[in-house]
Amino acid sequence: MTTEYQMLIDGAWVDASDGGRFESFNPATGEIWATAPEATEADVIRAVEAAHRACYDGPWSRMTPTQRGQCLRRLGDLLAEHSEPLGEIETRDSGKMFKETRWQAKYIAEFLQFYAGAADKITGETLPIDKPDMFVFTHREPLGVVAAIVPWNSQLFLTAVKLGPALAAGNTLVLKTSEHAPAVILEFGRLIAQAGIPDGVVNIVTGHGDPCGRVLTSHPLVARISFTGGPNAARHVLTNSTQNFAQVSLELGGKSPFVVFDDADIESAVNGAVAGIFGASGQSCVAGSRLLVHADIADDFLTRLSAIASRIRIGDPMDEATQMGPLCTRAQLDHIEREVAHAQTQGARLICGGKRSAAGEMFFEPTILDCPSPDLRIVDTELFGPVLSVLRFKTEAEALTLANGSEHGLAAGIFTRDNARALRMSRAVRAGIVWVNTYRAISPIAEFGGTKSSGYGRESGFQALYDYTRPKTVWMNMSDDPMANPFQMR
């Protein structure tokens, strides 16, 4: 039986105004299991206007920061309580491993708890101004309506890192889900009212880039756009933002270098590489999809890595024994097949994998390609799948050149026992996140984001909270004397 979802606008669950819907299929089985509304232009406008009223006229605008934090704390508690059913829905809709989605939903609650505690910690400052009899101070106020756009691969996590700081700072939100796998965010939306968050503060719309995303990111009442997705869609977002001059932050994926020096703990580095590229079936913006390994240990390293890759258990993502599930979209799968085939025509040596798995239509084998040159197209093409491109280096300088030889700059991994080298590399590599002797670690306390074609702006951490505010400067004349005649200069 197909589940029919609705959108959340101004506290009410509604269909699209013209009745339009689109389908969502289970990548593991291929079955159509849910439908969602195809938002019209009028629907998006209604959601933005609801968020604007809630921000400036509704009870949200009169709540203290501490009260807002209490709402976020309750929402975090509810998320943790519902982690099992939410994880199951996300797995059914996207194909992600259930043991990962269940854990992730519970851990994401800590991000909301972090911002709940930070809500009443936003401070201004007094300024030692150079004018006599003047008292000058700043305070921070919310920006207004935030347009938050998330992709399908980690919707709950990416929603939490946008919603948490935005609401803690007093903003309101219109959240656009991905047209692929939107169900978990709609299920999450049922917790909003239970947490005591007033109607209109959080609105959830479903639909495609046009008209849904276009109208949302160009609407004159939208003050900030937080976008996570691909660079092509981001270009449209930036074009749309010229209509409203909204502040924009972009988190755009990458082709992250995973650098292994000859003095590294090989077992640890191999395990890190497995987690970096085959975890979540490679469907992660920070996937360590470029392995840069010292030539002296490369053969041994690849032998160990391919032995683990060839034994990865592929299958039903709901099965606790499964280690890698399906890919989410057919277009993504077709793209991966084309690029892997093309790389081999350019001289890449296939070490393992390279084709669809017998587990089902949407499954692709863990794949390792030994590349003779960084000039191969696959080396700097984000595939969003379980495909690892391998390059060899001999010196630290060469490793750094290869690591930075990408248009992307989101994340990097460095494995070495030499702490001085680790510090040199972490400073010199052009990436927003650098992991040393570990990979894919996250925390609500630590910022993440990219540089170059991986975008700009930061998610998570305390800085993200300030990014959802603007400072206001207040000048107070403390003198009892009247203001001087402006035409009589002294």
N, C-alpha and C positions, 0 to 999 in steps of 0.2 A: 504494500500500500504506500502511495506517495504522500510524503509530508508536505503540506502547503504552508509556507512561512509568510509572514507579513512584516512590514517595516514599522519602525518606532518613530513617530513624529508627534511632538508636543504631548507626550505621555500616552498616546493612543496607538494601538496596533492597527495598521491600515494597509489596504492594497494600493496598487498603482491607480492613479485617477482614471486611466483609460482601460484598466483591467489587464494590462500586459504582464506577462510572466516569462521567466526563463528557467531552464532545467539545470539540475546539478546531478552529476553521476558519481557513483562510487568507483574510484579507479581500480580497486582490488577485484571487483566483480563485473564492472561494466554496466551495472543496472542504474537506471534513472530512479533515484530514491526521494528527491525533493524538488520543489520549485520555489522560486522567490519572485517578488514583484520587480518588474522592469520600470524603475522610477522615471517619470516624465519630468520635463522642465518645471511644470507647475508643482510637482511633488517636492523637488529639491528647493524651490523658492519657499515653499511653505515650511520646510524644515529649517532653513536659514532664518526665516522671520521668527519662527518659534524660539530658536536659540537666542536671537537678538532680544526678544521680549524677556526671556528668562534671565538674560544677563543684566539688563538695565531696569526692568520694571517688576520682575517677579521676586519671590521670597529668596532666591539664591543671592540676589544683589544685596540683601539686607542681613544675610548670615555672616557671622564672624568667621575669621580664618579657622578658629578652633572648631566651630560647628561644621565647617566644610571638611575639616580633617576627620571628624567623627563619622561623617557620611562615607568618606573613602575607607575608613577603617572597617566599617560594617560591610562595605562592598568587598573588601579583601577577605573578610571572614566568610562571606557567602561564596566567593569564588573558591576558596579552599574546601568548603563543605561540599560544593558541587563539582569538584575536580574530576570525579569518576565519570558521571554522565556527560560532562562537557568534553572530556578527553575522548569518550566513545563517539560523540557526534563529530568531533574534528577528524578523527581517524576515518570514519565512514565517508566524510565529505572530501577529504584531501588525500587519503592513503597514508598519512603519517603513522608511524608505529604507535600503538595504543599505550605501550609502557612509557613512551616519550611524551605523548600528549597529556596523559594522566599526571605524570610527574610535573610537566611544564605548567599545567593549570594550577597545581598546588603551589609551585614555586613563584609563579607570577603574582600570586596573592601578596608576596613579600614586597613587590614593587609598589603595590597600592598602599601597603602598610607604611612603607618608607615615606611616600608622599603625604600620607595622612599625618605623620609626625612632623613633616616639614612645613605643612600648610601655615602654621603660625610662627614660623621662623624666618619669614621674608622681611628683611629690614631695609630701612633707608639709612641716611647719614646726615649729620650736620656738617656744614661746610665752613671752614675758617676763611670767610669771605674778606676781600680786600676793601670793603666799603664800611665806613663807620656807621654805627647805629643800625646795622642791618643784621637780622637773624635769618639765615638761609638754610633750608633743609630739603631733603628729598624723601619721597616715599614711592613705593612701587604699586601700580594699579594693574588690573588685568587688561589684556589687549582687547578682548571682546569675543566675537565668534571665531572659533577655530575649526577649519576644515581639515579633518584627519583622514588620510587615505592609506589603506593598508593592503598588502598583497596576500595571496592565499597561503603562503608556505608557513607562516607563524603568526596567524591573525590575532590570536589571544595575546601573545607576548607583545606584539607591536601595537596592539590597541592599548594595553596597560601602560606602556612607556610613553604614550601620547596622552591618554586620558588622565593618568595620575598627576603629572605636573600641571596640565591645563586646568583641571578642576581645583587642585590645591591652590592655584594662583587666583581663582575666582572667575575663570573663563567659562564659556559654554561651548558645546561641541556638536558638530554634525559629522558623523563618522560614515564614510563610504566603505563598504566591504568590497572585497574582490568579487568579480562576477564568477570566479571559480571558487567553489567551496565557501559560500557565505554563511552557512548554517550556524556555525559555532558562535559567531558574533551576535546573531539574532537570539540564540539561546542565552548568551551572556546578558543581552539586553533585558531579559526578564528579571534580572537581579537588581536593575537600576532603582526601580521604585521601592523594592524591598529594603534597600539600603537607606531610604529616606531622602534620596535625591529628587528635588522637585521636577515636575513636568517641564519638558522643553530644555532642560539643562543638557541632556544627552539625547541626541536624535540619531537614528541609524537608517541610512538609505541604501538600497541595493540597485545595481544596474551597471551599465557599461560606461565606457569613457565618454561617449557622446550619446545622449545629452547629459547624463548624470554627473560625470566628472567635470565636464566643461562648464556647466552652469554653476556647480559648487565652487570651483576654483576661480571663477571670474565674478562672482556675485559681489556687489558693492558693500554689503554688510559683513563680508568675511574679512577679518583682520589678520589672520595668520593661517598659513597652509603648511601642514606637516605631511610630507609625502614619502612613502617608502615604495619602491618599485623599480622599473627599468628606465634607462636613460631616454629612450624614445618618448615614453609617456611623460617623463619629467620635462622634456622640451615643451610639450603642450601646456603643462602646468605653468611653466615660466611665462609663456606667451599669454596665457589666460590671466595671470596675475598682473599684467600691465593694465588691466581694466580696473583693478581695485587697489593696486599698490600694496597688497597684503605682504607681510613678512613671510618668507619662504624658507623652509629647511628641507633638504633632500637627502635621503639615504638610499643609495642606488646600487648596491651589490658590488661584486668585484671578481678578481681573478687572483686570489691571495697567494703570495709566495710562502712556501713551507721549506725553510732553509735548514739543512742538516750538515753540520761540520764533522770532520773526521774524528774529533774527540768527544762526540756526543754519546750519551747512553743510548746504544742502538735499540735496545728493547723498548725503552720509553719513547724514542723517536718514531719507531715503527707503529707503536700503538697510537701515538698522536696523529700520525699520518692517516691511519685507518679511521680514527674518529673525525679527522678534518675533512675527508673526502667521501667516505662511505656512510658516516652518520647521517641520518635523515635522508638517505639515498642521494646525498650530494645536493639536496635542495635547500641550500642555506646560502645567504648572501656572503657569509664569511668562510665558505668552504675553502680549504687549503688545496686548491685545484692545480697549483703549480709546484711540484716537488723539485727543489734545487738541492742536489746532494753532491757531496765531495766525491771526486772521481775515485779516490783511493778506497772508498767504502761502498761505492754505488752498486756494484754487482751483488755483494753480500746483502746490502739493504734491500734491493729489489727482489732478491730471492726470498727473503723473509716476508716482505710485504705481499708479494704475489701468492705465497703459500697461504697467508691469512685470507686474502681477497677471494681466492678460489674456493675457500671453505665457508664463506659467508652464506648463511641460510636465508634464502629469499622466499617470501610467501605471504600468507595472510597477515596483515598488520595487526589484527586483533589477537593473534596467537603469541603468547609470551615467549615461545621458543624462536620465533622469527627474528632475524637480525636486520633485514632490509626489506622494505615494502615497495610498492609501486611508485611510478612517477605520477604526477597529478594530471597533466594535460597531454592530449595527443600531439598537439603542435610542438610541445617541448620534446617529446619522444622522437618525433620525426627530425627535429633539428639536431638532436644528439646523434642520431644515426648518420645523417649527412656529414656532420663535422668529423666523426670518427673515421668514416670511409675516406673523406677528403684528406685527412692527416696522413693516412697510409699511402695515398698517391704522392704525397710530398716527402715521403721517406721515413715516417714514423714507424717504429717497430712495435707491433702489438704483443704485449707480454701476457696479458690475460683479458678475458671478457671480449667486448667489442660487438655484442649483438643482444637482441632481445632474449629474455630468459624464458625457459619453458614454463615458468610459474604462471604466466598469463600475458595478455596483450600489452598491458601497461608496465611490465617489469623489464628492467635492463640490467644486464650483468655488471658487476664491479669491473671496471676497465682501467688498465694501465697502459700508457703509450710512452715508449722511450723515444724522445724527440731529438733529432740530430742538430737542430738549430732553433734559436728563439724566434726565427723568422716564420716558422710554421703558423698558419692562421689559428690553429686550435690553441696555441700557447697563450694567446691573449683574448680569446673569445669565451665569454661566460656561457657555460652550457647548462648550468643548474641541474646537474645530474651526477651519477657516480663515475666520473671519468677524470683520471689523473694524468696530466702531462708532466713528463720527467725531463729535466735538463741537468747536466753535470758541470761542475766547476772545479778549479784547482786552487784558487786563491780567494782570500776574503774580499779583495777588491772586485774580483770577477763575480762573486756571489752577490755583492751589493749592486753591481751593474745589472745583473739579471733580475734581481728583486725589484729594482726600480724601473726596469724596462717594460713598463706596462702603462696603459692609459688609466688603469684602475688604481685605487689606493685606499681600500677599506681596511684590510687586516693583513697581518703577517705573523708567521711563526718562526722562531729561531731556536735551534737545539744545539747547545754547546756546553761544555763544562767550564769554559773560560769566561769568567764574569766580566773581565775587561772587554773582551770581544762582544759579549752579549750587550753591554752598554753602548759600545761603539755602533753596533748594527742597529740597535733599537732607536738610537738617535738619528742615524743616517737614512734608514729605510723610510720611504715616503708613504706612510699609511697612518690611519687614524687610531688603530688598535694594534699593539704588538704583544704577542704572547711569547714568553721565554720558557722553554722546557715544559710547556703545557699548551693546550689549545682549546678554543671554544668555551672558555670560562666566562661567566657573566655575573653581574651583581647589580642591584639597584643603586649601589653607592658609586659605581664606576661608569663614566660616560663612554658612549661609543658613537662612532660616525666616521666618515671618510674624508678623502681629499681627492683632487683631480676628478676623473669621471665617476668616482664613487660618491660624489655629492658634497654637501657642506651642512653645517649645523650639527648639533649633538643631541642624542637621546640619552635618557637616564642620568643619574647623578644630580647633584644640587644645582649645577649650572643650568640644566634643562629647565628647572623651576623658574629661574630668573629670565630665561629666554621666552617664557610665556607672560612676561610682565613688561611694562615700560616705566621708566622713572619719571616722576613729576617733580619739578623744582618749585619750591615755594619761597618767596621773598617777603619778609616782614620788617617794616620800618619800626624800630623801637623808640624813635625820638618823638617827643611831644611837640617839637617845632613843626610848623607847616612845611610842606615841600617847597623847595626853592623855585623861584621863577625860572622856567627852562630857557628863557631868552637872555638871562643874565648869567653868563658863564664866569665862574670864579677860578 
